[in-house]
Amino acid sequence: MPAQLSFISVSSSFARVTTLKKSDTDNSLIIRLVEMEGKTQNVELKLSARVMNLYETNLIEDKGIDMGQSGKILNLNIGKNPVETFH
């Protein structure tokens, strides 16, 4: 599939989407990213569908911090080497 038709893309070659799944508690989407260069960085996440509200959460998907973002393009600050989870 051409990149312009991808469901999700990340602006950095050192950030990877490791999980894209339905939430365990509702019909929302869970996205997990990992930063692999060992540096905190800002990445742009492009989605094919509009996100209504973005929350940073944890691995057990507790309701997290409202990131104040919506739309098809999200700007995320990810830390060095951890798994970042968004709901």
C-alpha positions in Angstrom: 0.0 0.0 0.0 1.4 3.4 -0.8 2.4 5.6 2.2 -0.3 8.2 1.4 -2.9 5.5 2.0 -1.4 4.2 5.3 -3.7 4.0 8.3 -0.9 5.5 10.5 2.5 7.0 10.0 5.2 8.6 12.2 7.5 11.4 11.2 10.6 10.0 12.8 12.4 6.9 11.6 13.5 6.3 15.3 9.9 6.1 16.6 7.8 3.0 16.0 4.2 2.2 16.5 4.3 -1.0 18.4 0.6 -1.5 19.1 -2.6 -0.3 17.5 -5.6 -2.0 19.1 -9.1 -1.5 20.4 -9.3 -0.4 24.0 -10.1 -3.1 26.6 -12.8 -0.9 28.1 -14.6 0.9 25.2 -14.5 1.3 21.5 -11.6 3.8 21.4 -8.2 3.1 19.8 -5.0 2.5 21.8 -1.7 3.5 20.2 1.7 2.6 21.7 4.9 4.1 20.5 8.5 3.4 21.3 11.4 5.8 20.8 14.5 3.8 19.7 17.3 6.4 19.4 17.6 7.1 23.1 16.5 10.7 22.8 13.4 12.6 23.8 11.8 13.9 20.6 8.7 15.4 19.1 7.0 13.3 16.5 4.1 13.9 14.2 1.6 11.1 14.1 -0.7 11.0 11.0 -3.8 9.0 11.0 -6.3 8.2 8.3 -9.3 8.8 10.7 -9.9 11.8 12.9 -9.1 11.5 16.6 -11.8 13.1 18.7 -9.8 13.4 22.0 -6.3 12.3 22.7 -5.2 11.1 26.2 -1.8 9.9 27.4 -2.4 6.8 29.4 -0.4 3.8 30.8 0.0 0.2 29.8 -3.1 -0.9 31.7 -5.1 1.8 29.9 -6.2 3.8 32.9 -7.9 7.1 31.9 -5.0 9.4 31.5 -4.0 13.0 30.9 -6.0 15.0 28.3 -3.4 16.0 25.6 -5.8 18.7 24.3 -5.4 17.4 20.7 -7.8 16.2 18.1 -7.7 15.7 14.3 -5.8 13.5 11.9 -2.4 15.0 12.7 -1.1 14.7 16.3 2.1 16.2 17.7 3.6 14.0 20.5 6.6 14.4 22.7 7.9 10.9 23.4 10.6 10.1 26.0 13.8 8.3 25.3 13.2 4.5 25.1 10.0 4.1 27.0 6.7 2.8 25.6 4.3 5.7 25.3 0.6 4.8 25.3 -2.2 7.0 24.0 -5.9 6.5 24.2 
